């Protein structure tokens, strides 16, 4: 790993090593929450947050 981070956020300047990480980060600025719980409709910014939430329904 070279540690190179060629992809920069135009909003805050934070840099990332991949476009996918930059896209995930950009949701902080845009407020986008593309992951929605089919059971209750709550939305989340990251898939991992949705998965954690769905486990609560199963309890």
PDB file with one MODEL, atoms N, CA, C and O in Angstrom:
MODEL        1
ATOM      1  N   UNK A   1       0.840  -1.190   0.000  1.00  0.00           N
ATOM      2  CA  UNK A   1       0.000   0.000   0.000  1.00  0.00           C
ATOM      3  C   UNK A   1       0.880   1.245   0.000  1.00  0.00           C
ATOM      4  O   UNK A   1       1.791   1.386   0.816  1.00  0.00           O
ATOM      5  N   UNK A   2       0.589   2.130  -0.921  1.00  0.00           N
ATOM      6  CA  UNK A   2       1.386   3.358  -1.020  1.00  0.00           C
ATOM      7  C   UNK A   2       0.857   4.459  -0.109  1.00  0.00           C
ATOM      8  O   UNK A   2       1.561   5.434   0.152  1.00  0.00           O
ATOM      9  N   UNK A   3      -0.371   4.317   0.376  1.00  0.00           N
ATOM     10  CA  UNK A   3      -0.958   5.352   1.213  1.00  0.00           C
ATOM     11  C   UNK A   3      -1.484   6.524   0.412  1.00  0.00           C
ATOM     12  O   UNK A   3      -1.926   7.525   0.977  1.00  0.00           O
ATOM     13  N   UNK A   4      -1.436   6.398  -0.905  1.00  0.00           N
ATOM     14  CA  UNK A   4      -1.899   7.476  -1.781  1.00  0.00           C
ATOM     15  C   UNK A   4      -3.415   7.628  -1.668  1.00  0.00           C
ATOM     16  O   UNK A   4      -4.153   6.643  -1.637  1.00  0.00           O
ATOM     17  N   UNK A   5      -3.861   8.875  -1.607  1.00  0.00           N
ATOM     18  CA  UNK A   5      -5.291   9.181  -1.521  1.00  0.00           C
ATOM     19  C   UNK A   5      -5.629  10.230  -2.577  1.00  0.00           C
ATOM     20  O   UNK A   5      -5.707  11.422  -2.278  1.00  0.00           O
ATOM     21  N   UNK A   6      -5.825   9.780  -3.806  1.00  0.00           N
ATOM     22  CA  UNK A   6      -6.013  10.724  -4.914  1.00  0.00           C
ATOM     23  C   UNK A   6      -7.405  11.333  -5.048  1.00  0.00           C
ATOM     24  O   UNK A   6      -7.596  12.257  -5.838  1.00  0.00           O
ATOM     25  N   UNK A   7      -8.375  10.835  -4.293  1.00  0.00           N
ATOM     26  CA  UNK A   7      -9.751  11.298  -4.445  1.00  0.00           C
ATOM     27  C   UNK A   7     -10.128  12.215  -3.290  1.00  0.00           C
ATOM     28  O   UNK A   7     -10.188  11.789  -2.137  1.00  0.00           O
ATOM     29  N   UNK A   8     -10.380  13.476  -3.614  1.00  0.00           N
ATOM     30  CA  UNK A   8     -10.667  14.470  -2.586  1.00  0.00           C
ATOM     31  C   UNK A   8     -12.111  14.915  -2.578  1.00  0.00           C
ATOM     32  O   UNK A   8     -12.741  15.041  -3.628  1.00  0.00           O
ATOM     33  N   UNK A   9     -12.629  15.152  -1.395  1.00  0.00           N
ATOM     34  CA  UNK A   9     -13.986  15.664  -1.215  1.00  0.00           C
ATOM     35  C   UNK A   9     -14.001  17.150  -1.551  1.00  0.00           C
ATOM     36  O   UNK A   9     -13.207  17.921  -1.012  1.00  0.00           O
ATOM     37  N   UNK A  10     -14.892  17.546  -2.429  1.00  0.00           N
ATOM     38  CA  UNK A  10     -14.980  18.955  -2.828  1.00  0.00           C
ATOM     39  C   UNK A  10     -15.601  19.819  -1.731  1.00  0.00           C
ATOM     40  O   UNK A  10     -15.482  21.043  -1.768  1.00  0.00           O
ATOM     41  N   UNK A  11     -16.263  19.194  -0.755  1.00  0.00           N
ATOM     42  CA  UNK A  11     -16.908  19.943   0.322  1.00  0.00           C
ATOM     43  C   UNK A  11     -15.960  20.267   1.473  1.00  0.00           C
ATOM     44  O   UNK A  11     -15.961  21.385   1.988  1.00  0.00           O
ATOM     45  N   UNK A  12     -15.151  19.285   1.875  1.00  0.00           N
ATOM     46  CA  UNK A  12     -14.320  19.479   3.071  1.00  0.00           C
ATOM     47  C   UNK A  12     -12.837  19.213   2.853  1.00  0.00           C
ATOM     48  O   UNK A  12     -12.019  19.502   3.726  1.00  0.00           O
ATOM     49  N   UNK A  13     -12.487  18.664   1.697  1.00  0.00           N
ATOM     50  CA  UNK A  13     -11.085  18.426   1.399  1.00  0.00           C
ATOM     51  C   UNK A  13     -10.529  17.100   1.878  1.00  0.00           C
ATOM     52  O   UNK A  13      -9.382  16.772   1.572  1.00  0.00           O
ATOM     53  N   UNK A  14     -11.302  16.335   2.613  1.00  0.00           N
ATOM     54  CA  UNK A  14     -10.813  15.031   3.074  1.00  0.00           C
ATOM     55  C   UNK A  14     -10.499  14.163   1.865  1.00  0.00           C
ATOM     56  O   UNK A  14     -11.192  14.233   0.850  1.00  0.00           O
ATOM     57  N   UNK A  15      -9.460  13.348   1.970  1.00  0.00           N
ATOM     58  CA  UNK A  15      -8.997  12.567   0.833  1.00  0.00           C
ATOM     59  C   UNK A  15      -9.188  11.073   1.081  1.00  0.00           C
ATOM     60  O   UNK A  15      -9.160  10.601   2.217  1.00  0.00           O
ATOM     61  N   UNK A  16      -9.385  10.337  -0.033  1.00  0.00           N
ATOM     62  CA  UNK A  16      -9.685   8.910   0.038  1.00  0.00           C
ATOM     63  C   UNK A  16      -8.890   8.141  -1.004  1.00  0.00           C
ATOM     64  O   UNK A  16      -8.460   8.691  -2.017  1.00  0.00           O
ATOM     65  N   UNK A  17      -8.706   6.849  -0.728  1.00  0.00           N
ATOM     66  CA  UNK A  17      -7.933   6.010  -1.638  1.00  0.00           C
ATOM     67  C   UNK A  17      -8.791   5.375  -2.727  1.00  0.00           C
ATOM     68  O   UNK A  17      -8.252   4.749  -3.640  1.00  0.00           O
ATOM     69  N   UNK A  18     -10.110   5.521  -2.652  1.00  0.00           N
ATOM     70  CA  UNK A  18     -10.982   4.957  -3.683  1.00  0.00           C
ATOM     71  C   UNK A  18     -12.205   5.848  -3.885  1.00  0.00           C
ATOM     72  O   UNK A  18     -12.622   6.584  -2.990  1.00  0.00           O
ATOM     73  N   UNK A  19     -12.759   5.756  -5.076  1.00  0.00           N
ATOM     74  CA  UNK A  19     -13.964   6.543  -5.357  1.00  0.00           C
ATOM     75  C   UNK A  19     -15.138   6.050  -4.518  1.00  0.00           C
ATOM     76  O   UNK A  19     -15.995   6.840  -4.122  1.00  0.00           O
ATOM     77  N   UNK A  20     -15.181   4.740  -4.246  1.00  0.00           N
ATOM     78  CA  UNK A  20     -16.302   4.227  -3.445  1.00  0.00           C
ATOM     79  C   UNK A  20     -16.277   4.811  -2.036  1.00  0.00           C
ATOM     80  O   UNK A  20     -17.331   5.119  -1.481  1.00  0.00           O
ATOM     81  N   UNK A  21     -15.097   4.968  -1.451  1.00  0.00           N
ATOM     82  CA  UNK A  21     -15.010   5.580  -0.122  1.00  0.00           C
ATOM     83  C   UNK A  21     -15.385   7.057  -0.171  1.00  0.00           C
ATOM     84  O   UNK A  21     -16.000   7.573   0.763  1.00  0.00           O
ATOM     85  N   UNK A  22     -15.021   7.736  -1.247  1.00  0.00           N
ATOM     86  CA  UNK A  22     -15.399   9.141  -1.409  1.00  0.00           C
ATOM     87  C   UNK A  22     -16.916   9.274  -1.526  1.00  0.00           C
ATOM     88  O   UNK A  22     -17.509  10.178  -0.937  1.00  0.00           O
ATOM     89  N   UNK A  23     -17.539   8.384  -2.279  1.00  0.00           N
ATOM     90  CA  UNK A  23     -18.998   8.419  -2.446  1.00  0.00           C
ATOM     91  C   UNK A  23     -19.695   8.192  -1.108  1.00  0.00           C
ATOM     92  O   UNK A  23     -20.646   8.899  -0.775  1.00  0.00           O
ATOM     93  N   UNK A  24     -19.225   7.208  -0.342  1.00  0.00           N
ATOM     94  CA  UNK A  24     -19.810   6.958   0.982  1.00  0.00           C
ATOM     95  C   UNK A  24     -19.661   8.188   1.871  1.00  0.00           C
ATOM     96  O   UNK A  24     -20.599   8.577   2.567  1.00  0.00           O
ATOM     97  N   UNK A  25     -18.483   8.795   1.845  1.00  0.00           N
ATOM     98  CA  UNK A  25     -18.227   9.988   2.649  1.00  0.00           C
ATOM     99  C   UNK A  25     -19.148  11.137   2.237  1.00  0.00           C
ATOM    100  O   UNK A  25     -19.636  11.875   3.093  1.00  0.00           O
ATOM    101  N   UNK A  26     -19.385  11.289   0.949  1.00  0.00           N
ATOM    102  CA  UNK A  26     -20.181  12.424   0.463  1.00  0.00           C
ATOM    103  C   UNK A  26     -21.597  12.418   1.022  1.00  0.00           C
ATOM    104  O   UNK A  26     -22.247  13.462   1.070  1.00  0.00           O
ATOM    105  N   UNK A  27     -22.082  11.257   1.445  1.00  0.00           N
ATOM    106  CA  UNK A  27     -23.428  11.178   2.027  1.00  0.00           C
ATOM    107  C   UNK A  27     -23.531  11.993   3.311  1.00  0.00           C
ATOM    108  O   UNK A  27     -24.621  12.428   3.682  1.00  0.00           O
ATOM    109  N   UNK A  28     -22.413  12.201   3.987  1.00  0.00           N
ATOM    110  CA  UNK A  28     -22.404  13.039   5.187  1.00  0.00           C
ATOM    111  C   UNK A  28     -22.838  14.454   4.818  1.00  0.00           C
ATOM    112  O   UNK A  28     -23.592  15.091   5.553  1.00  0.00           O
ATOM    113  N   UNK A  29     -22.358  14.942   3.676  1.00  0.00           N
ATOM    114  CA  UNK A  29     -22.658  16.304   3.242  1.00  0.00           C
ATOM    115  C   UNK A  29     -24.033  16.419   2.585  1.00  0.00           C
ATOM    116  O   UNK A  29     -24.724  17.422   2.767  1.00  0.00           O
ATOM    117  N   UNK A  30     -24.434  15.399   1.822  1.00  0.00           N
ATOM    118  CA  UNK A  30     -25.695  15.480   1.080  1.00  0.00           C
ATOM    119  C   UNK A  30     -26.899  15.046   1.908  1.00  0.00           C
ATOM    120  O   UNK A  30     -28.033  15.415   1.606  1.00  0.00           O
ATOM    121  N   UNK A  31     -26.647  14.261   2.953  1.00  0.00           N
ATOM    122  CA  UNK A  31     -27.747  13.735   3.752  1.00  0.00           C
ATOM    123  C   UNK A  31     -28.418  12.526   3.124  1.00  0.00           C
ATOM    124  O   UNK A  31     -29.422  12.034   3.639  1.00  0.00           O
ATOM    125  N   UNK A  32     -27.870  12.045   2.015  1.00  0.00           N
ATOM    126  CA  UNK A  32     -28.453  10.890   1.333  1.00  0.00           C
ATOM    127  C   UNK A  32     -28.457   9.672   2.256  1.00  0.00           C
ATOM    128  O   UNK A  32     -27.467   9.381   2.927  1.00  0.00           O
ATOM    129  N   UNK A  33     -29.586   8.967   2.277  1.00  0.00           N
ATOM    130  CA  UNK A  33     -29.728   7.752   3.080  1.00  0.00           C
ATOM    131  C   UNK A  33     -30.372   6.681   2.200  1.00  0.00           C
ATOM    132  O   UNK A  33     -31.579   6.454   2.279  1.00  0.00           O
ATOM    133  N   UNK A  34     -29.574   6.027   1.368  1.00  0.00           N
ATOM    134  CA  UNK A  34     -30.121   5.118   0.364  1.00  0.00           C
ATOM    135  C   UNK A  34     -30.552   3.742   0.868  1.00  0.00           C
ATOM    136  O   UNK A  34     -31.145   2.975   0.110  1.00  0.00           O
ATOM    137  N   UNK A  35     -30.270   3.417   2.120  1.00  0.00           N
ATOM    138  CA  UNK A  35     -30.602   2.092   2.640  1.00  0.00           C
ATOM    139  C   UNK A  35     -31.816   2.191   3.552  1.00  0.00           C
ATOM    140  O   UNK A  35     -31.752   2.781   4.631  1.00  0.00           O
ATOM    141  N   UNK A  36     -32.933   1.598   3.100  1.00  0.00           N
ATOM    142  CA  UNK A  36     -34.206   1.724   3.821  1.00  0.00           C
ATOM    143  C   UNK A  36     -34.648   0.363   4.358  1.00  0.00           C
ATOM    144  O   UNK A  36     -34.569  -0.652   3.666  1.00  0.00           O
ATOM    145  N   UNK A  37     -35.105   0.367   5.584  1.00  0.00           N
ATOM    146  CA  UNK A  37     -35.628  -0.841   6.222  1.00  0.00           C
ATOM    147  C   UNK A  37     -37.001  -1.157   5.634  1.00  0.00           C
ATOM    148  O   UNK A  37     -37.905  -0.322   5.673  1.00  0.00           O
ATOM    149  N   UNK A  38     -37.151  -2.353   5.094  1.00  0.00           N
ATOM    150  CA  UNK A  38     -38.422  -2.754   4.497  1.00  0.00           C
ATOM    151  C   UNK A  38     -39.504  -2.953   5.555  1.00  0.00           C
ATOM    152  O   UNK A  38     -40.696  -2.900   5.250  1.00  0.00           O
ATOM    153  N   UNK A  39     -39.094  -3.176   6.771  1.00  0.00           N
ATOM    154  CA  UNK A  39     -40.060  -3.452   7.838  1.00  0.00           C
ATOM    155  C   UNK A  39     -40.678  -2.186   8.426  1.00  0.00           C
ATOM    156  O   UNK A  39     -41.884  -2.140   8.670  1.00  0.00           O
ATOM    157  N   UNK A  40     -39.856  -1.157   8.655  1.00  0.00           N
ATOM    158  CA  UNK A  40     -40.390   0.041   9.318  1.00  0.00           C
ATOM    159  C   UNK A  40     -40.183   1.334   8.520  1.00  0.00           C
ATOM    160  O   UNK A  40     -40.745   2.372   8.870  1.00  0.00           O
ATOM    161  N   UNK A  41     -39.389   1.276   7.461  1.00  0.00           N
ATOM    162  CA  UNK A  41     -39.202   2.449   6.621  1.00  0.00           C
ATOM    163  C   UNK A  41     -38.082   3.380   7.026  1.00  0.00           C
ATOM    164  O   UNK A  41     -37.819   4.359   6.329  1.00  0.00           O
ATOM    165  N   UNK A  42     -37.409   3.103   8.142  1.00  0.00           N
ATOM    166  CA  UNK A  42     -36.305   3.970   8.569  1.00  0.00           C
ATOM    167  C   UNK A  42     -35.159   3.866   7.560  1.00  0.00           C
ATOM    168  O   UNK A  42     -34.879   2.786   7.041  1.00  0.00           O
ATOM    169  N   UNK A  43     -34.503   4.988   7.288  1.00  0.00           N
ATOM    170  CA  UNK A  43     -33.429   5.035   6.297  1.00  0.00           C
ATOM    171  C   UNK A  43     -32.077   5.260   6.956  1.00  0.00           C
ATOM    172  O   UNK A  43     -31.970   5.840   8.037  1.00  0.00           O
ATOM    173  N   UNK A  44     -31.043   4.777   6.261  1.00  0.00           N
ATOM    174  CA  UNK A  44     -29.689   4.844   6.791  1.00  0.00           C
ATOM    175  C   UNK A  44     -28.701   5.248   5.709  1.00  0.00           C
ATOM    176  O   UNK A  44     -28.911   4.999   4.522  1.00  0.00           O
ATOM    177  N   UNK A  45     -27.624   5.874   6.148  1.00  0.00           N
ATOM    178  CA  UNK A  45     -26.586   6.353   5.247  1.00  0.00           C
ATOM    179  C   UNK A  45     -25.711   5.209   4.744  1.00  0.00           C
ATOM    180  O   UNK A  45     -25.243   5.235   3.605  1.00  0.00           O
ATOM    181  N   UNK A  46     -25.490   4.209   5.590  1.00  0.00           N
ATOM    182  CA  UNK A  46     -24.592   3.110   5.247  1.00  0.00           C
ATOM    183  C   UNK A  46     -25.302   1.772   5.417  1.00  0.00           C
ATOM    184  O   UNK A  46     -26.151   1.614   6.294  1.00  0.00           O
ATOM    185  N   UNK A  47     -24.946   0.816   4.571  1.00  0.00           N
ATOM    186  CA  UNK A  47     -25.563  -0.504   4.612  1.00  0.00           C
ATOM    187  C   UNK A  47     -25.356  -1.171   5.973  1.00  0.00           C
ATOM    188  O   UNK A  47     -26.258  -1.836   6.482  1.00  0.00           O
ATOM    189  N   UNK A  48     -24.188  -0.999   6.554  1.00  0.00           N
ATOM    190  CA  UNK A  48     -23.899  -1.614   7.850  1.00  0.00           C
ATOM    191  C   UNK A  48     -24.863  -1.111   8.933  1.00  0.00           C
ATOM    192  O   UNK A  48     -25.256  -1.868   9.821  1.00  0.00           O
ATOM    193  N   UNK A  49     -25.237   0.157   8.852  1.00  0.00           N
ATOM    194  CA  UNK A  49     -26.199   0.703   9.814  1.00  0.00           C
ATOM    195  C   UNK A  49     -27.557   0.027   9.662  1.00  0.00           C
ATOM    196  O   UNK A  49     -28.219  -0.284  10.652  1.00  0.00           O
ATOM    197  N   UNK A  50     -27.966  -0.198   8.412  1.00  0.00           N
ATOM    198  CA  UNK A  50     -29.240  -0.876   8.159  1.00  0.00           C
ATOM    199  C   UNK A  50     -29.197  -2.299   8.697  1.00  0.00           C
ATOM    200  O   UNK A  50     -30.150  -2.745   9.335  1.00  0.00           O
ATOM    201  N   UNK A  51     -28.118  -3.010   8.453  1.00  0.00           N
ATOM    202  CA  UNK A  51     -28.012  -4.391   8.918  1.00  0.00           C
ATOM    203  C   UNK A  51     -28.086  -4.468  10.443  1.00  0.00           C
ATOM    204  O   UNK A  51     -28.742  -5.353  10.992  1.00  0.00           O
ATOM    205  N   UNK A  52     -27.417  -3.547  11.118  1.00  0.00           N
ATOM    206  CA  UNK A  52     -27.461  -3.497  12.585  1.00  0.00           C
ATOM    207  C   UNK A  52     -28.896  -3.225  13.053  1.00  0.00           C
ATOM    208  O   UNK A  52     -29.374  -3.843  14.004  1.00  0.00           O
ATOM    209  N   UNK A  53     -29.570  -2.302  12.380  1.00  0.00           N
ATOM    210  CA  UNK A  53     -30.953  -1.952  12.711  1.00  0.00           C
ATOM    211  C   UNK A  53     -31.876  -3.159  12.520  1.00  0.00           C
ATOM    212  O   UNK A  53     -32.721  -3.432  13.374  1.00  0.00           O
ATOM    213  N   UNK A  54     -31.722  -3.872  11.419  1.00  0.00           N
ATOM    214  CA  UNK A  54     -32.599  -5.009  11.129  1.00  0.00           C
ATOM    215  C   UNK A  54     -32.479  -6.102  12.185  1.00  0.00           C
ATOM    216  O   UNK A  54     -33.446  -6.814  12.456  1.00  0.00           O
ATOM    217  N   UNK A  55     -31.305  -6.237  12.778  1.00  0.00           N
ATOM    218  CA  UNK A  55     -31.134  -7.229  13.845  1.00  0.00           C
ATOM    219  C   UNK A  55     -32.010  -6.889  15.045  1.00  0.00           C
ATOM    220  O   UNK A  55     -32.458  -7.785  15.762  1.00  0.00           O
ATOM    221  N   UNK A  56     -32.255  -5.614  15.263  1.00  0.00           N
ATOM    222  CA  UNK A  56     -33.109  -5.207  16.386  1.00  0.00           C
ATOM    223  C   UNK A  56     -34.552  -5.661  16.181  1.00  0.00           C
ATOM    224  O   UNK A  56     -35.251  -5.968  17.147  1.00  0.00           O
ATOM    225  N   UNK A  57     -34.996  -5.705  14.930  1.00  0.00           N
ATOM    226  CA  UNK A  57     -36.347  -6.189  14.647  1.00  0.00           C
ATOM    227  C   UNK A  57     -36.464  -7.675  14.989  1.00  0.00           C
ATOM    228  O   UNK A  57     -37.529  -8.141  15.393  1.00  0.00           O
ATOM    229  N   UNK A  58     -35.382  -8.403  14.829  1.00  0.00           N
ATOM    230  CA  UNK A  58     -35.392  -9.852  15.052  1.00  0.00           C
ATOM    231  C   UNK A  58     -35.354 -10.220  16.533  1.00  0.00           C
ATOM    232  O   UNK A  58     -35.645 -11.359  16.898  1.00  0.00           O
ATOM    233  N   UNK A  59     -34.999  -9.267  17.381  1.00  0.00           N
ATOM    234  CA  UNK A  59     -34.886  -9.565  18.824  1.00  0.00           C
ATOM    235  C   UNK A  59     -36.237  -9.717  19.482  1.00  0.00           C
ATOM    236  O   UNK A  59     -36.313  -9.968  20.685  1.00  0.00           O
TER     237      UNK A  59
ENDMDL
END
